[in-house]
Amino acid sequence: MNGSHSQAFRVRSTSEVITIPTCYDPKSGQHVVRWSDVHQYFENAKGNLNGKSAVLFLTNGDLEE
C-alpha cells in the first residue's frame, strides 16, 4: 500500500468525507481501493457512485471480483 494515494468517499446525504488509502495492483498498473476497505467504514454499502455513474469493481481475468 502506498500512503500517498487515497480516495475520498462522501457519506451519502451528508458533508462528511472519509479518505481511504489505495493499494497498488501490479496487474492493472493502477492504484485501487479494495471493497473490503470500503466496508470497514461503510458497512451497508452495496456499490459506489461517482456522481451518477457507477464505479465498477476490479475483476480478474475470469471477470471475478
C-alpha positions as semicolon CSV with decimal commas, in nm:
position;residue;x (nm);y (nm);z (nm)
1;M;0,000;0,000;0,000
2;N;0,125;0,345;-0,084
3;G;0,005;0,604;0,171
4;S;0,043;0,889;-0,078
5;H;-0,250;0,761;-0,284
6;S;-0,604;0,765;-0,148
7;Q;-0,966;0,806;-0,250
8;A;-1,219;1,027;-0,073
9;F;-1,571;0,896;-0,015
10;R;-1,860;1,115;0,095
11;V;-2,121;0,976;0,327
12;R;-2,449;0,991;0,137
13;S;-2,669;1,291;0,221
14;T;-2,405;1,448;0,448
15;S;-2,091;1,653;0,402
16;E;-1,876;1,401;0,594
17;V;-1,579;1,272;0,391
18;I;-1,375;0,959;0,466
19;T;-1,038;0,913;0,292
20;I;-0,932;0,553;0,228
21;P;-0,575;0,465;0,121
22;T;-0,534;0,274;-0,204
23;C;-0,337;-0,040;-0,282
24;Y;-0,124;-0,077;-0,594
25;D;-0,244;-0,351;-0,826
26;P;0,058;-0,459;-1,035
27;K;-0,156;-0,645;-1,288
28;S;-0,362;-0,339;-1,385
29;G;-0,086;-0,090;-1,304
30;Q;-0,335;0,120;-1,108
31;H;-0,397;0,223;-0,750
32;V;-0,725;0,073;-0,633
33;V;-0,946;0,082;-0,325
34;R;-1,038;-0,266;-0,204
35;W;-1,409;-0,323;-0,142
36;S;-1,325;-0,477;0,196
37;D;-1,162;-0,147;0,297
38;V;-1,472;0,048;0,193
39;H;-1,685;-0,186;0,405
40;Q;-1,478;-0,106;0,714
41;Y;-1,623;0,246;0,708
42;F;-1,949;0,191;0,518
43;E;-2,083;-0,143;0,644
44;N;-2,409;-0,122;0,449
45;A;-2,254;-0,012;0,117
46;K;-2,378;-0,204;-0,185
47;G;-2,196;-0,009;-0,456
48;N;-2,018;0,315;-0,533
49;L;-2,112;0,614;-0,745
50;N;-1,909;0,896;-0,895
51;G;-2,185;1,149;-0,943
52;K;-2,450;0,949;-1,130
53;S;-2,201;0,699;-1,276
54;A;-2,146;0,358;-1,118
55;V;-1,787;0,270;-1,023
56;L;-1,724;-0,089;-1,127
57;F;-1,537;-0,345;-0,919
58;L;-1,189;-0,454;-1,021
59;T;-1,204;-0,805;-1,166
60;N;-0,951;-1,073;-1,253
61;G;-0,902;-1,238;-1,592
62;D;-1,210;-1,453;-1,530
63;L;-1,421;-1,141;-1,450
64;E;-1,439;-1,241;-1,083
65;E;-1,428;-0,963;-0,822
